[in-house]
Amino acid sequence: MTQVGLHVIFDSAYNDPPRMAELDVVAVHGLNFKNSHDHARKTWTMGDKLWLKDFLPNALARPARVMLFEYNSSPAIGATAIKLAGHANNLLQWLKLKRKRLVFSTGMSKPRNDLLDALKENSDQATQRFEQARHLPERCLVVSFYEGDSYGKMGLIVDKKSATLNLPGTREKQIAMHADHSTICKFGSADSPACELVLGTIADEVDRALTMDRSAPCPVPSYPLNSMAPVKTFVQRLALRDSIRNQLMRPLRSSRQGEVKKVGVWGMGGVGKSQLALSYLQRYRTEYDATFWIQADHTASIDRDFLAIYRLLAEATSSLSDPNPEDVRREVLGWFARASGKYLIIFDGADSLHQTDKNFVELSEYCPGSPNIHIIITSRSSIAKSMSTFEGVSVGELEESQSVELFLTCAEIQPVRENVVAEAKLIVHELGYLALAISMAGKYVSQTPRLSSNLSAYLDEFRHRRRDLLSETPDELVARYHHSVMTVWETSYSAVSEHLPEACRLLTLLCFIHYDDIFLKLFGLDIDSGSTAVAPWTSVLGCQTRVDLHQLEKCFRVLENYSLCQRKMTQTSYSIHRLVHAWGYDRLQSNGGEVKCFCCELCHI
C-alpha cells in the first residue's frame, strides 16, 4: 500500500552530534509500471543502500534533511483518478507544511498510458510545463542526468529530450550517465564512478546556490500559458510563417533604429490568422524570454489582459494597491521599456482599428516602444498593414493540398479509398479553401457516420443547408474560435454599415452577380472622366446624392478594408470569396421584397 506523503528519511538534527538542517533535499519518483511495493524507496536503492540517505548527506557541505515524496504512480486503469497536476499540487502542499529551502531530485519514467498522458511528447500539458520551466528564476539551478545506455532490446526508455528541460544557454547542466533506465537512480557504493559523478555535481550546485545573489529579479512567465498549445487540426502555412519571421528579423534603416518591430497579419474572418500567429509562437517561443497573447477585439479585453500581465509583473516589482486601467497600462509599458530581455506580444483579433468602428481600439496606446520587443497584430482590417514596420502579411485561402489535408484530418478519414481525395477536393473547392469553413465541414462529417463513408453526399447537403451548416459554432478541437462562419461575416458587415452604409448595399448587390472579375466598367461609369452616373441601379445604394465614380471606389475601399472583397493587383477589378458571396445572397432570402428590389436594379447594370 502506497504511503502517500512527504517522508523524512534523513535529518542531521538526529545525528551525533545533532545539527539543525540548513538544506532540504526532496526526491520524487516516476511511474510504477510494475506496481512494486515501496516504489518510492526502491527507485533510489541498490542492494541495501539508499544513496539519498546513506551517501548524499556526507557529500554536502551543510547539514541537510532528505525527504521522499511518495504518491500512487501506478499506470493501471482505475489505480488512481489523480492526474499529474493533482500530484504536483499535493507535493506543493506537503512542502508548505515542511517548508525549507529546497533541492529537488526526480526519478524519470517514460509516459505510456492514461495516468500521465500529460507527459507525452508535444502534448498540450507537456508544452505548457516546458514553457513554465523556461521561466524558472535564473537563480534556480537545474541539473539533468539522462540515460546513456540501452535497456536491453527496448533501447533508451527516456531519451535526452524527454529527460531534460532544454533550458537555453547555461541555465541547465545536462549530464549523460553510463546507466540504463533501471540503474540510473541507484548506486551500491559511494565510490562508484556514477555515484561519485552525481554526488559531486549536486554538492557543487549546492555550493553555487549558497553563494548566489538572492536579490536578482525574477523573470516573468508568459501570459497566458494555455496559448502555447496548438489546435490539433492546424495545417502549417510555412511560407506565411517565414514571412512573419523574416520581417521581425529584418534590420531597420538607420533612421528607424530603436523602433519596435510590428507585423500586421490581416485577412477575412476564418482564414486562419490566429492560428498562423500561434504557429509562429510555437516555432520561436524559445527565442523569447516571455510571450504575451492579448485578446484585442475590445479595449476592455486588452485592459483585462494587461491587468493579468501587471499582476505577473507585480510579483517582481512594486505594485499599486487598486490600479485603474490607465495606471496598469502605464506600469506595464514602463516595465517593458526598462526590461532587458526579448519579448513577443501578439494582439489577436484587433478588428476594430478604424476610428468609425463602434468598438474602436486605439492599439498604438498599448504597444510598447522598446526595440527588444516583437509585436504581431491579427485583424480582419487591412489597416493592420499600415501598422506594420514593413509590408505585413496578407492571409488568404489555403492551397488545395492544405485544404484537403485539413478536411480529412478534421473528418478523421484516412485517404484509403481512391476517390476520397477527389471527393475532398470537390468539397474544399465548394468551401472556397476557407480554413474555418473546412474545419467545420470536416468536424460535421466526423460526427455524421452516413457522410464519413459517402463524402459526395456532403456536397448535396451543404448546398441545401448551407446557411445552417455555416451557422454552426466550432469546438476547441477544431478552432480556437467562438464564432460561426456566419457570425464572423455578420460582424464585419455591421462594422461596414457603421462606417459607410452604401458599401453594405453595394456588397449585397454584388452577391447577385458572379463573384470574380468585378470590373468598375460594369457599373456604367466613365472611368476616364469620373463623370456622374445616371444609371438607375444607383438608387439601390440609398445615397442622398447622385453616385459618381469616386463614391463607388470609396465603397470598394471600405469593403476591402474589412476583407469582404479583394482587389486584384494585376487588373482594375475586384473579387469576393465564394462563401462571402453565397452568405450575402442567403442572408436576403427571408426578405422577398429586398430580393425583388435588387434583382430589378441588377437588370440596369
C-alpha positions in Angstrom: 0.0 0.0 0.0 1.4 3.4 -1.0 2.1 5.6 2.0 1.3 8.9 0.2 3.1 11.9 1.6 6.4 13.5 2.2 8.6 11.2 4.3 11.8 12.3 6.1 14.5 9.6 5.6 17.4 11.5 7.0 17.7 14.5 9.3 21.0 15.9 10.6 19.2 17.1 13.7 19.1 13.5 14.9 22.8 12.8 14.1 25.5 12.6 16.7 26.3 15.4 17.2 23.0 16.9 16.2 23.0 19.8 13.7 20.0 21.8 12.6 19.4 21.1 8.9 20.2 24.0 6.5 19.3 22.2 3.3 16.3 20.2 2.3 16.5 17.6 -0.4 13.3 16.2 -1.9 13.3 13.1 -4.1 10.3 12.4 -6.4 10.0 9.0 -8.1 8.5 8.2 -11.5 5.9 5.8 -12.8 5.4 2.5 -11.0 4.9 0.2 -14.0 5.5 -3.0 -12.1 3.2 -2.0 -9.2 6.2 -2.5 -6.9 5.7 -2.3 -3.2 7.6 0.7 -1.7 8.4 2.1 -5.1 9.4 5.4 -3.7 12.4 3.8 -1.9 13.3 1.2 -4.5 13.7 3.8 -7.1 16.8 5.0 -5.3 18.0 1.8 -3.8 20.6 -0.8 -4.9 21.1 -3.8 -2.6 20.6 -2.4 0.9 22.0 1.1 0.0 19.6 4.0 -0.4 22.1 6.6 -1.6 20.0 9.6 -0.7 20.2 8.6 2.9 23.5 6.6 3.1 25.8 8.6 0.8 24.4 12.1 -0.1 24.4 13.8 3.4 28.2 13.2 3.8 28.8 14.8 0.4 27.1 18.0 1.3 29.0 20.9 2.9 26.0 21.8 5.1 23.7 19.8 7.4 20.7 18.5 5.5 17.3 16.9 5.7 16.4 14.4 3.0 12.7 13.5 2.1 11.0 11.1 -0.2 7.7 12.2 -1.8 5.5 9.1 -2.3 2.4 9.0 -4.4 0.3 6.5 -6.3 2.0 6.4 -9.7 0.6 3.1 -10.9 -0.4 3.3 -14.6 -3.0 0.6 -14.1 -6.5 1.6 -15.2 -8.5 2.7 -12.1 -5.5 2.8 -9.9 -5.9 6.5 -9.3 -8.1 9.3 -10.6 -5.4 11.9 -9.7 -3.6 13.3 -12.7 -0.2 14.8 -12.8 -1.3 18.3 -11.8 -3.0 16.9 -8.8 0.1 15.0 -7.6 2.1 18.2 -8.1 -0.3 20.3 -6.0 -0.2 17.6 -3.3 3.6 17.9 -3.3 3.4 21.7 -3.0 1.1 21.4 0.0 3.4 19.0 1.7 6.3 21.3 1.0 4.4 24.2 2.5 3.9 22.1 5.7 7.6 21.3 5.9 8.9 24.5 4.4 12.7 24.9 3.9 15.0 25.9 1.0 14.8 23.1 -1.4 17.0 20.9 -3.6 14.9 18.6 -5.8 15.7 15.3 -7.3 13.4 13.4 -9.7 13.4 9.8 -10.9 12.1 10.0 -14.5 10.0 7.3 -16.2 8.7 7.3 -19.8 5.0 8.0 -20.0 3.0 5.3 -21.6 -0.6 5.5 -20.5 -3.6 7.4 -19.3 -2.3 8.3 -15.9 0.4 10.6 -17.3 -0.9 11.4 -20.7 0.1 14.9 -19.9 3.8 13.8 -20.1 3.6 12.6 -23.7 5.9 14.4 -26.1 4.3 17.5 -27.6 1.1 17.1 -25.6 -0.7 20.3 -24.6 0.3 20.0 -20.9 3.9 19.0 -21.7 4.2 22.1 -23.9 2.8 24.2 -21.0 5.2 22.7 -18.5 8.1 23.3 -20.8 7.1 26.9 -21.0 6.8 27.1 -17.2 10.2 25.5 -16.8 11.8 28.1 -19.2 10.7 30.8 -16.7 12.3 29.3 -13.6 14.2 32.0 -11.8 17.8 32.5 -13.0 18.9 31.6 -9.5 17.1 28.2 -9.7 19.9 25.8 -10.7 19.0 22.8 -12.8 21.0 19.7 -13.5 19.5 16.9 -15.7 21.0 13.4 -15.7 19.9 11.2 -18.6 20.3 7.7 -19.7 23.3 6.8 -21.9 22.9 3.0 -22.1 20.1 1.0 -23.8 17.7 -1.0 -21.6 18.2 -4.3 -23.4 16.2 -4.6 -26.7 14.0 -1.7 -25.7 16.8 0.8 -26.2 16.6 4.1 -24.4 13.5 4.3 -22.3 13.7 8.0 -21.7 15.8 9.9 -24.3 17.7 13.1 -23.7 14.9 15.3 -25.0 12.4 13.8 -22.6 14.7 13.7 -19.6 15.9 17.4 -19.8 14.1 20.7 -19.6 16.0 22.0 -22.6 16.7 25.4 -21.0 18.7 27.8 -23.1 22.3 28.7 -22.6 24.0 27.8 -19.3 20.8 27.6 -17.3 20.8 23.8 -17.2 23.6 21.3 -16.9 22.8 18.1 -18.9 24.9 15.1 -18.0 24.8 11.7 -19.7 25.1 8.7 -17.4 26.6 5.4 -18.2 23.5 3.7 -17.0 20.2 2.3 -18.3 16.7 3.1 -17.2 16.7 0.6 -14.3 20.1 1.7 -12.8 20.3 5.4 -13.4 19.0 6.3 -10.0 20.6 3.5 -8.0 24.2 3.3 -6.5 25.5 0.5 -4.4 28.7 2.3 -3.3 29.7 5.9 -2.8 33.0 5.1 -4.6 31.4 4.0 -7.8 32.1 6.4 -10.7 28.4 7.0 -11.4 27.7 7.8 -7.7 30.8 10.0 -7.4 29.6 12.0 -10.5 26.1 12.5 -9.1 27.2 13.4 -5.6 30.0 15.7 -6.7 27.7 17.5 -9.1 24.9 18.0 -6.5 27.5 19.2 -4.0 28.9 21.8 -6.5 25.4 23.1 -7.3 24.6 23.4 -3.6 27.8 25.5 -3.1 26.8 27.7 -6.0 23.3 28.2 -4.7 24.6 29.2 -1.3 26.7 32.0 -2.8 24.2 33.3 -5.3 22.8 36.8 -5.2 19.2 36.4 -3.9 18.2 39.9 -4.8 18.3 39.1 -8.5 15.0 39.9 -10.2 12.6 37.1 -11.1 11.7 36.7 -14.8 8.1 37.0 -15.9 6.2 33.9 -17.1 4.4 34.0 -20.4 0.7 35.0 -20.5 -1.5 33.1 -20.8 0.3 29.7 -20.6 -2.5 27.9 -22.4 -1.8 30.0 -25.6 1.2 27.7 -26.1 -1.0 24.7 -27.1 -1.7 24.5 -30.8 -5.0 23.4 -32.3 -4.6 19.7 -33.1 -6.0 20.1 -36.6 -3.9 23.1 -37.6 -2.2 22.9 -41.0 1.1 24.6 -41.1 1.5 27.5 -43.6 5.3 27.7 -43.6 5.6 30.4 -46.3 3.4 32.9 -44.3 5.1 32.0 -41.0 8.5 32.5 -42.6 7.3 35.9 -43.9 6.5 37.0 -40.3 9.9 35.7 -39.1 11.8 37.5 -41.9 10.1 40.8 -41.2 10.7 40.6 -37.5 14.4 39.8 -38.1 14.9 42.3 -40.9 17.3 45.1 -40.0 15.9 48.6 -39.7 17.2 51.6 -41.7 19.5 53.9 -39.7 16.7 56.5 -39.5 14.4 54.0 -37.8 16.9 52.4 -35.3 15.3 51.9 -31.9 11.8 51.3 -33.2 9.7 48.3 -32.1 9.1 45.8 -35.0 5.4 45.1 -35.8 3.9 42.7 -38.3 0.2 43.1 -39.2 -1.5 39.8 -40.2 -4.8 40.5 -41.9 -7.5 38.7 -43.9 -11.2 37.9 -43.9 -12.7 36.1 -40.9 -12.0 32.4 -40.8 -8.8 32.3 -42.9 -6.6 31.2 -40.0 -4.9 34.4 -38.9 -4.8 33.5 -35.2 -3.5 30.0 -36.0 -0.7 31.5 -38.1 0.3 33.7 -35.2 0.1 30.7 -32.8 2.2 28.7 -35.3 4.9 31.4 -35.1 4.7 31.5 -31.3 5.1 27.7 -31.2 8.1 27.7 -33.5 10.1 30.5 -32.0 9.0 30.8 -28.4 12.3 29.6 -27.1 14.0 32.7 -28.5 11.9 35.0 -26.3 12.2 35.4 -22.6 8.4 35.5 -22.4 5.4 35.8 -24.8 2.1 37.6 -24.2 -1.1 36.8 -26.0 -3.6 39.6 -25.8 -7.2 39.5 -26.9 -7.6 42.8 -28.8 -11.2 42.8 -30.0 -12.3 45.4 -27.4 -10.5 47.9 -25.3 -11.9 46.2 -22.3 -10.4 42.8 -23.2 -7.0 44.4 -23.7 -7.3 46.1 -20.3 -8.3 42.8 -18.8 -5.2 41.1 -20.2 -2.9 44.0 -19.3 -4.2 43.7 -15.7 -3.3 40.0 -15.7 0.2 40.8 -17.0 0.6 43.6 -14.5 -0.1 41.1 -11.7 2.6 38.8 -13.1 5.0 41.8 -13.2 4.0 42.8 -9.7 5.5 39.6 -8.3 8.9 41.0 -9.3 8.2 44.7 -8.8 6.3 47.1 -6.5 2.6 47.0 -7.1 -0.3 49.5 -6.9 -3.0 48.8 -4.3 -6.0 49.5 -6.5 -4.9 50.2 -10.1 -7.2 51.6 -12.7 -6.7 50.7 -16.4 -4.6 53.8 -17.1 -2.3 53.1 -14.2 -2.0 49.5 -15.3 -1.2 50.4 -18.9 1.4 52.9 -17.7 3.1 50.4 -15.4 3.1 47.6 -17.9 4.5 49.8 -20.7 7.1 51.2 -18.3 8.2 47.7 -17.3 8.7 46.8 -21.0 10.7 50.0 -21.6 13.0 49.0 -18.7 13.2 45.3 -19.4 16.4 44.0 -20.9 15.0 40.7 -22.2 13.5 39.8 -25.6 9.7 39.6 -25.7 6.9 38.7 -28.1 3.4 40.3 -27.9 0.5 39.1 -30.0 -2.6 41.3 -30.3 -5.1 38.9 -31.6 -8.4 39.8 -33.2 -7.8 43.6 -33.4 -10.6 44.0 -35.9 -11.8 47.5 -34.8 -8.9 49.6 -36.0 -10.9 52.3 -37.9 -12.0 55.3 -35.9 -15.6 55.0 -37.0 -15.8 51.4 -35.6 -18.3 51.1 -32.8 -15.7 49.3 -30.7 -12.7 51.2 -32.0 -9.4 50.2 -30.3 -6.5 52.7 -30.2 -4.0 49.9 -30.3 -1.0 52.2 -30.5 -1.6 53.2 -26.9 -0.9 49.6 -25.8 2.2 48.9 -28.0 5.5 49.1 -26.1 8.2 51.1 -27.9 11.2 49.1 -26.9 13.4 47.6 -29.8 13.7 44.3 -27.9 10.0 43.6 -28.4 8.4 42.0 -31.4 4.7 42.6 -32.0 2.2 40.6 -34.2 -1.3 42.0 -34.8 -4.0 39.9 -36.3 -7.0 41.6 -37.8 -9.8 41.4 -40.4 -9.0 45.0 -41.2 -6.3 45.8 -43.8 -5.4 48.8 -41.6 -3.1 46.2 -39.9 -0.9 46.6 -43.0 -0.3 50.2 -42.3 0.6 49.4 -38.7 3.4 47.1 -39.9 7.0 48.0 -39.8 7.4 46.5 -43.2 4.9 45.0 -45.6 2.9 42.8 -43.2 1.3 39.5 -44.1 -1.9 39.1 -46.0 -3.6 35.8 -45.2 -5.8 34.3 -47.9 -7.2 31.0 -48.9 -5.5 27.7 -48.2 -3.8 25.9 -51.0 -5.8 22.9 -52.3 -3.4 20.4 -50.8 -3.5 22.1 -47.4 -7.3 22.3 -47.6 -7.6 18.6 -48.4 -5.2 17.7 -45.5 -7.2 19.9 -43.1 -10.6 18.5 -44.1 -9.5 14.8 -43.9 -7.9 15.5 -40.5 -11.0 17.1 -39.1 -13.2 14.4 -40.7 -11.0 11.7 -39.2 -10.8 10.0 -42.5 -7.8 8.2 -43.9 -7.4 8.5 -47.7 -7.5 4.7 -48.3 -10.2 4.8 -51.0 -9.1 6.0 -54.4 -11.9 8.5 -54.6 -11.6 10.0 -51.1 -9.1 12.7 -52.1 -11.0 13.5 -55.3 -14.2 13.9 -53.3 -12.4 16.0 -50.7 -11.1 18.3 -53.4 -14.6 19.0 -54.6 -15.7 19.8 -51.1 -12.9 22.2 -50.3 -13.4 23.9 -53.6 -17.1 24.4 -52.8 -15.9 25.9 -49.4 -13.6 28.3 -51.2 -10.5 26.9 -49.4 -11.5 28.8 -46.3 -9.8 27.3 -43.2 -12.6 27.8 -40.7 -15.3 26.5 -43.1 -13.2 23.5 -44.0 -12.6 22.7 -40.3 -16.3 22.9 -39.5 -17.2 20.7 -42.5 -14.7 18.1 -41.5 -15.9 18.0 -38.0 -19.5 17.7 -39.2 -18.6 14.7 -41.4 -16.7 13.1 -38.5 -19.9 13.3 -36.3 -22.2 12.1 -39.1 -21.5 8.4 -39.9 -23.5 8.3 -43.1 -21.3 11.0 -44.6 -17.9 9.5 -43.5 -18.4 6.7 -46.0 -20.0 8.8 -48.6 -18.3 12.2 -48.9 -20.1 13.1 -52.1 -23.4 13.3 -50.1 -21.9 16.2 -48.1 -21.9 18.5 -51.1 -25.6 17.9 -51.7 -26.4 18.5 -48.1 -24.2 21.6 -48.0 -25.9 23.2 -51.0 -29.4 22.5 -49.4 -28.4 23.5 -45.8 -25.6 26.0 -46.4 -26.9 28.7 -44.1 -27.5 26.2 -41.2 -24.1 24.5 -41.6 -22.2 27.8 -41.8 -24.1 28.9 -38.6 -22.6 26.1 -36.5 -20.1 27.2 -33.8 -16.8 25.3 -33.7 -15.5 23.5 -30.7 -12.0 23.9 -29.3 -10.7 20.7 -31.0 -11.4 22.4 -34.4 -10.5 26.0 -33.8 -9.7 28.5 -31.1 -12.7 30.4 -32.2 -16.0 31.1 -30.6 -17.9 32.3 -33.6 -19.6 30.6 -36.6 -18.6 31.4 -40.1 -21.8 33.4 -40.5 -21.2 35.3 -37.3 -17.7 36.3 -38.5 -19.1 37.9 -41.6 -22.1 39.5 -39.9 -19.8 41.2 -37.5 -17.7 42.6 -40.4 -20.9 43.6 -42.2 -22.1 45.5 -39.2 -18.8 47.4 -38.9 -19.0 48.3 -42.6 -22.6 49.5 -42.1 -21.5 51.8 -39.3 -18.7 53.2 -41.4 -20.4 53.5 -44.8 -24.0 52.1 -45.2 -23.8 52.4 -49.0 -20.9 49.9 -49.0 -23.2 47.3 -47.4 -25.8 47.8 -50.1 -23.1 47.5 -52.8 -21.9 44.2 -51.3 -25.5 42.9 -51.4 -25.8 43.9 -55.0 -22.5 42.2 -55.9 -23.9 39.0 -54.4 -26.3 38.8 -57.3 -23.6 38.7 -60.0 -20.5 36.5 -60.4 -18.0 36.8 -57.6 -14.9 37.0 -59.7 -13.6 39.7 -62.0 -15.9 42.6 -61.0 -14.8 45.5 -63.1 -15.7 49.1 -62.4 -16.8 49.4 -66.1 -19.6 47.0 -65.3 -21.4 49.8 -63.4 -21.6 52.2 -66.4 -19.3 54.9 -65.1 -16.9 56.9 -67.2 -13.7 55.9 -65.6 -11.6 58.3 -67.6 -13.6 61.5 -66.7 -15.1 60.4 -63.4 -18.5 61.6 -64.6 -21.6 61.3 -62.5 -23.6 58.1 -63.1 -27.1 58.4 -64.1 -27.8 54.6 -64.3 -31.0 53.7 -62.4 -29.2 51.0 -60.4 -27.5 53.5 -58.2 -30.8 54.1 -56.3 -30.3 50.7 -54.5 -27.3 52.2 -52.6 -29.6 54.5 -50.8 -27.3 57.5 -51.3 -28.7 61.0 -50.6 -26.8 62.4 -53.6 -26.0 61.1 -57.1 -23.3 58.4 -57.2 -20.1 59.1 -59.0 -17.0 57.0 -59.6 -15.2 58.3 -56.6 -18.1 57.3 -54.3 -18.2 53.8 -55.8 -14.4 53.4 -55.3 -14.8 54.5 -51.7 -17.4 51.8 -51.2 -15.0 49.2 -52.6 -12.2 50.6 -50.4 -14.3 50.1 -47.3 -15.2 46.6 -48.2 -11.6 45.8 -48.9 -10.6 47.3 -45.6 -12.8 44.8 -43.8 -11.6 41.9 -46.1 -15.1 41.4 -47.6 -13.7 41.9 -51.1 -10.3 41.7 -52.6 -8.7 44.0 -55.2 -6.8 42.2 -58.0 -3.4 43.9 -58.2 -2.8 43.0 -61.9 -6.0 44.5 -63.2 -8.6 47.1 -62.2 -11.1 44.6 -60.9 -12.3 43.1 -57.6 -13.4 39.6 -56.4 -15.4 38.3 -53.5 -14.8 35.0 -51.7 -17.3 32.5 -53.0 -18.6 31.8 -49.4 -19.0 35.5 -48.6 -20.8 35.8 -52.0 -23.1 32.9 -51.0 -23.6 34.3 -47.5 -24.6 37.7 -48.9 -27.2 36.1 -51.1 -28.5 33.7 -48.4 -29.0 36.5 -45.8 -31.6 38.2 -48.0 -33.7 35.1 -48.7 -36.1 35.8 -45.8 -36.9 39.2 -47.3 -38.6 38.7 -50.6 -39.1 42.5 -51.2 -35.4 43.2 -50.9 -34.6 40.3 -53.3 -37.0 41.7 -55.8 -35.6 45.2 -55.5 -32.0 44.1 -56.0 -33.0 41.8 -58.9 -34.8 44.8 -60.6 -31.8 47.1 -60.2 -29.5 44.4 -61.4 -31.2 44.5 -64.8 -29.9 48.0 -65.2 -26.3 47.0 -64.9 
